[in-house]
Amino acid sequence: MTSEEAKELLNQLKNGQLEEVYVNQADFLTFRSEFAKRSDKKEFRGIAQRNGDVIYKYEPGWTA
């Protein structure tokens, strides 16, 4: 996964084009670096999976 692909996936999540994004361990650091740059990162929920994989969802207001 490239940085541009990660940005596009995050934008698609936010815009409702995707319900969730599955990020495998090999792509996690690239995805996470783009994720950390976003001002709306608290609106995303990362759900840890086995073997270092993560499922990301866009859920505005889920954090207090």
TORVEX-937412 format. One record per atom (N, C-alpha, C): residue number from 1; residue in one letter; chain; atom name; x, y, z. Coordinates in nm, 3 decimals, padded with zeros to 5 digits, always signed. Layout:
<atoms>
   num   residuo   cadena   atomo      east     north        up
   NUM         A        A      CA         X         Y         Z
...
</atoms>
This chain:
<atoms>
   num   residuo   cadena   atomo      east     north        up
     1         M        A       N   +00.085   -00.118   +00.000
     1         M        A      CA   +00.000   +00.000   +00.000
     1         M        A       C   +00.089   +00.124   +00.000
     2         T        A       N   +00.051   +00.221   -00.082
     2         T        A      CA   +00.124   +00.348   -00.086
     2         T        A       C   +00.052   +00.450   +00.003
     3         S        A       N   +00.119   +00.561   +00.029
     3         S        A      CA   +00.058   +00.668   +00.107
     3         S        A       C   -00.066   +00.722   +00.039
     4         E        A       N   -00.062   +00.734   -00.092
     4         E        A      CA   -00.177   +00.784   -00.167
     4         E        A       C   -00.296   +00.688   -00.156
     5         E        A       N   -00.270   +00.559   -00.162
     5         E        A      CA   -00.377   +00.460   -00.146
     5         E        A       C   -00.439   +00.468   -00.007
     6         A        A       N   -00.354   +00.487   +00.094
     6         A        A      CA   -00.403   +00.499   +00.231
     6         A        A       C   -00.492   +00.622   +00.245
     7         K        A       N   -00.448   +00.736   +00.189
     7         K        A      CA   -00.529   +00.859   +00.194
     7         K        A       C   -00.664   +00.838   +00.127
     8         E        A       N   -00.662   +00.771   +00.012
     8         E        A      CA   -00.786   +00.747   -00.062
     8         E        A       C   -00.881   +00.656   +00.018
     9         L        A       N   -00.828   +00.553   +00.080
     9         L        A      CA   -00.911   +00.464   +00.162
     9         L        A       C   -00.974   +00.539   +00.279
    10         L        A       N   -00.896   +00.623   +00.344
    10         L        A      CA   -00.948   +00.702   +00.456
    10         L        A       C   -01.058   +00.798   +00.409
    11         N        A       N   -01.037   +00.861   +00.294
    11         N        A      CA   -01.139   +00.951   +00.240
    11         N        A       C   -01.266   +00.875   +00.202
    12         Q        A       N   -01.251   +00.756   +00.145
    12         Q        A      CA   -01.367   +00.674   +00.109
    12         Q        A       C   -01.444   +00.631   +00.233
    13         L        A       N   -01.374   +00.600   +00.340
    13         L        A      CA   -01.440   +00.566   +00.466
    13         L        A       C   -01.521   +00.685   +00.516
    14         K        A       N   -01.458   +00.802   +00.517
    14         K        A      CA   -01.525   +00.922   +00.568
    14         K        A       C   -01.647   +00.958   +00.483
    15         N        A       N   -01.637   +00.942   +00.352
    15         N        A      CA   -01.745   +00.979   +00.261
    15         N        A       C   -01.855   +00.874   +00.251
    16         G        A       N   -01.838   +00.762   +00.321
    16         G        A      CA   -01.939   +00.658   +00.320
    16         G        A       C   -01.935   +00.564   +00.201
    17         Q        A       N   -01.831   +00.576   +00.120
    17         Q        A      CA   -01.817   +00.487   +00.004
    17         Q        A       C   -01.777   +00.346   +00.048
    18         L        A       N   -01.709   +00.337   +00.161
    18         L        A      CA   -01.671   +00.209   +00.220
    18         L        A       C   -01.722   +00.203   +00.363
    19         E        A       N   -01.763   +00.085   +00.405
    19         E        A      CA   -01.810   +00.067   +00.542
    19         E        A       C   -01.694   +00.043   +00.637
    20         E        A       N   -01.592   -00.030   +00.588
    20         E        A      CA   -01.474   -00.058   +00.669
    20         E        A       C   -01.357   -00.087   +00.577
    21         V        A       N   -01.237   -00.074   +00.634
    21         V        A      CA   -01.114   -00.104   +00.561
    21         V        A       C   -01.033   -00.202   +00.644
    22         Y        A       N   -00.994   -00.311   +00.582
    22         Y        A      CA   -00.911   -00.411   +00.647
    22         Y        A       C   -00.766   -00.383   +00.611
    23         V        A       N   -00.684   -00.356   +00.712
    23         V        A      CA   -00.542   -00.325   +00.691
    23         V        A       C   -00.460   -00.438   +00.748
    24         N        A       N   -00.382   -00.504   +00.662
    24         N        A      CA   -00.301   -00.614   +00.712
    24         N        A       C   -00.172   -00.561   +00.774
    25         Q        A       N   -00.104   -00.646   +00.844
    25         Q        A      CA   +00.015   -00.608   +00.920
    25         Q        A       C   +00.121   -00.545   +00.830
    26         A        A       N   +00.138   -00.597   +00.710
    26         A        A      CA   +00.241   -00.545   +00.619
    26         A        A       C   +00.215   -00.401   +00.578
    27         D        A       N   +00.089   -00.361   +00.570
    27         D        A      CA   +00.052   -00.226   +00.527
    27         D        A       C   +00.023   -00.131   +00.644
    28         F        A       N   +00.027   -00.182   +00.765
    28         F        A      CA   -00.016   -00.104   +00.880
    28         F        A       C   +00.063   +00.025   +00.899
    29         L        A       N   +00.194   +00.020   +00.893
    29         L        A      CA   +00.274   +00.140   +00.920
    29         L        A       C   +00.249   +00.250   +00.818
    30         T        A       N   +00.235   +00.214   +00.693
    30         T        A      CA   +00.204   +00.313   +00.590
    30         T        A       C   +00.067   +00.374   +00.615
    31         F        A       N   -00.031   +00.289   +00.640
    31         F        A      CA   -00.167   +00.336   +00.664
    31         F        A       C   -00.171   +00.423   +00.789
    32         R        A       N   -00.107   +00.379   +00.895
    32         R        A      CA   -00.108   +00.450   +01.022
    32         R        A       C   -00.042   +00.588   +01.011
    33         S        A       N   +00.065   +00.599   +00.932
    33         S        A      CA   +00.131   +00.729   +00.918
    33         S        A       C   +00.040   +00.831   +00.852
    34         E        A       N   -00.040   +00.788   +00.754
    34         E        A      CA   -00.136   +00.879   +00.690
    34         E        A       C   -00.254   +00.907   +00.784
    35         F        A       N   -00.296   +00.807   +00.854
    35         F        A      CA   -00.406   +00.821   +00.950
    35         F        A       C   -00.371   +00.924   +01.058
    36         A        A       N   -00.249   +00.919   +01.110
    36         A        A      CA   -00.207   +01.006   +01.219
    36         A        A       C   -00.201   +01.153   +01.178
    37         K        A       N   -00.190   +01.181   +01.050
    37         K        A      CA   -00.183   +01.319   +01.000
    37         K        A       C   -00.320   +01.386   +00.994
    38         R        A       N   -00.427   +01.310   +01.004
    38         R        A      CA   -00.562   +01.364   +00.985
    38         R        A       C   -00.612   +01.437   +01.109
    39         S        A       N   -00.680   +01.547   +01.086
    39         S        A      CA   -00.737   +01.623   +01.198
    39         S        A       C   -00.862   +01.554   +01.255
    40         D        A       N   -00.925   +01.466   +01.175
    40         D        A      CA   -01.045   +01.396   +01.219
    40         D        A       C   -01.018   +01.252   +01.262
    41         K        A       N   -00.896   +01.224   +01.303
    41         K        A      CA   -00.860   +01.085   +01.335
    41         K        A       C   -00.939   +01.025   +01.451
    42         K        A       N   -00.994   +01.109   +01.538
    42         K        A      CA   -01.073   +01.057   +01.650
    42         K        A       C   -01.209   +01.005   +01.605
    43         E        A       N   -01.246   +01.032   +01.482
    43         E        A      CA   -01.374   +00.985   +01.428
    43         E        A       C   -01.363   +00.843   +01.372
    44         F        A       N   -01.242   +00.793   +01.360
    44         F        A      CA   -01.218   +00.658   +01.308
    44         F        A       C   -01.199   +00.563   +01.425
    45         R        A       N   -01.246   +00.442   +01.407
    45         R        A      CA   -01.229   +00.337   +01.508
    45         R        A       C   -01.145   +00.226   +01.447
    46         G        A       N   -01.038   +00.190   +01.517
    46         G        A      CA   -00.954   +00.079   +01.475
    46         G        A       C   -00.981   -00.041   +01.564
    47         I        A       N   -01.014   -00.152   +01.502
    47         I        A      CA   -01.046   -00.274   +01.577
    47         I        A       C   -00.937   -00.377   +01.548
    48         A        A       N   -00.859   -00.408   +01.650
    48         A        A      CA   -00.747   -00.500   +01.635
    48         A        A       C   -00.795   -00.640   +01.601
    49         Q        A       N   -00.721   -00.704   +01.513
    49         Q        A      CA   -00.746   -00.841   +01.473
    49         Q        A       C   -00.623   -00.925   +01.507
    50         R        A       N   -00.630   -01.051   +01.481
    50         R        A      CA   -00.515   -01.139   +01.504
    50         R        A       C   -00.404   -01.108   +01.405
    51         N        A       N   -00.282   -01.137   +01.449
    51         N        A      CA   -00.162   -01.124   +01.366
    51         N        A       C   -00.130   -00.980   +01.326
    52         G        A       N   -00.175   -00.882   +01.401
    52         G        A      CA   -00.139   -00.743   +01.375
    52         G        A       C   -00.222   -00.672   +01.272
    53         D        A       N   -00.329   -00.733   +01.225
    53         D        A      CA   -00.419   -00.669   +01.129
    53         D        A       C   -00.519   -00.581   +01.203
    54         V        A       N   -00.576   -00.482   +01.134
    54         V        A      CA   -00.670   -00.389   +01.196
    54         V        A       C   -00.783   -00.359   +01.098
    55         I        A       N   -00.905   -00.352   +01.150
    55         I        A      CA   -01.019   -00.308   +01.071
    55         I        A       C   -01.051   -00.165   +01.115
    56         Y        A       N   -01.057   -00.074   +01.019
    56         Y        A      CA   -01.090   +00.065   +01.049
    56         Y        A       C   -01.231   +00.096   +01.000
    57         K        A       N   -01.304   +00.170   +01.083
    57         K        A      CA   -01.439   +00.216   +01.050
    57         K        A       C   -01.447   +00.365   +01.080
    58         Y        A       N   -01.535   +00.435   +01.010
    58         Y        A      CA   -01.558   +00.576   +01.037
    58         Y        A       C   -01.685   +00.587   +01.118
    59         E        A       N   -01.673   +00.631   +01.244
    59         E        A      CA   -01.785   +00.640   +01.336
    59         E        A       C   -01.778   +00.773   +01.411
    60         P        A       N   -01.827   +00.881   +01.351
    60         P        A      CA   -01.821   +01.011   +01.418
    60         P        A       C   -01.890   +01.008   +01.553
    61         G        A       N   -01.826   +01.066   +01.652
    61         G        A      CA   -01.884   +01.075   +01.785
    61         G        A       C   -01.871   +00.952   +01.872
    62         W        A       N   -01.798   +00.852   +01.831
    62         W        A      CA   -01.789   +00.730   +01.911
    62         W        A       C   -01.701   +00.749   +02.034
    63         T        A       N   -01.612   +00.848   +02.032
    63         T        A      CA   -01.529   +00.875   +02.149
    63         T        A       C   -01.591   +00.986   +02.233
    64         A        A       N   -01.560   +00.985   +02.358
    64         A        A      CA   -01.615   +01.088   +02.448
    64         A        A       C   -01.536   +01.216   +02.441
</atoms>
